[in-house]
């Protein structure tokens, strides 16, 4: 990969960057989260073992219990295996080669689950045309990393980008359930290029690059991960006092009313068994004489 070409095009693909065993572990943990959520929702389903069975389970869970589906999808973003990939040497080394001297993660990892059969009323099912910098608002050289958990072909909702669009700077935007989208007429439909990717391939692109989710796909769930990185050495970022547009704070109200009860706590942290030694039961220490 050549830095000057990345800066010219706004994106680059590193083929086979992520080891299969790394993706296998993430997949197994995602399978487990959705499998347990499905059984908790009353579905008699074993944990998935491959992409096809994951898609089938996710669609059944979505139809049976939207809250359970959404909770499982959100929880997978917090898996330690996903976090380790975000800060792993494979990705970090490439970002360093792109000129990011001091890497700073701008927000938690995101896992994108896309399917024609999964749509929330009032929400969105595919990301619209947008630039990530508007939500990140970090360093001018901030980098987005995007990789599929399984192969993504032209008919699997591929990532679509407009090469060199990062050189246009920050473009006008309008509101959208996703958060924002480019204003109508800013870019041409014909400028988009789809990026088919094999498992292990990883895309690195400027946060100013115009991109979207491709429209071509079916009911099978496309699973992709994305990470966002700022450069804590970039002068404008420093002079702007390292702005962070995300707000993280807990809701101190109980999400689950009246939980946990004393009985719940006792089941999780059972009291110790009574001692077998009659002297101990009587409060007499061994070797102590009256």
Protein Blocks (a to p, Z undefined) as FASTA:
>chain_A
ZZklmmmnopacdehkbcfklmmmmmmmmmmmmmmmmmmnopacdddfbfklmmmmmmmm
mmmommlmmmmmmmmmmpmklmmmmmmmklmmmmmmnopabacdfbdcddddddfklcce
hiafbdcdddfklmnopafkbccddddfbdcdfknopadddehklmnopadddddfklpa
cdehkacfklpccddddehiacdddfkbccdddfbdcfbdcdddddddddfkbmklmmno
ppafbdcdddfbdfbghiacfklmmmmmccddddfblklmnopaehiaZZ
